[in-house]
């Protein structure tokens, strides 16, 4: 052979649902899910090939995965990345059957939980936006009332200042009113 060696690859699953591929039979305590004979692909000829390494997840993990058990999550990730790792179609189909058998209800529950969480977040966001709008409207109304009160106080001050017949008591009242006006309407 021209440098290509035949090799059997054992696809194993441990008790936690993690899957891995070895060049020797699966260790005790794990289950062999497939044994594939053929030339060793370049990716399996590295020294890491005989070491345990959990299956790599594909770059875009679905949002509902956070609600799946570790076993179903690992199985789904292995199915989604199987062809990229050179796993044969019959092995992938076996993994799909196992996923449908063992994880279908769990996946439906995960989608339901994700959907409920999104609805809750959307509802919360809408409520927050509405609260902010109500608070902004209340603030605008308060500012308008304040402006109207200051305008009315300014009108009263202008009228009282225009009078020339104020008694000493009225002049004191006018001075206190001006001070209160300045304090309240500094702008």
Secondary structure, DSSP 8 states (H G I E B T S, - for coil): --S--EEEEEEEE-TTS-EEEESS---TTSEEEEEEEEE--GGGSSGGGGS-------SS--GGGGGS-HHHHHHHHHHHHTGGGT--HHHHHHHHHHHHHHHHHHHHHHHHHHHHHHHHHHHHHHHHHHHHHHHHHHHHHHHHHHHHHHHHHHHHHHHHHH-S---HHHHHHHHHHHHHHHHH---
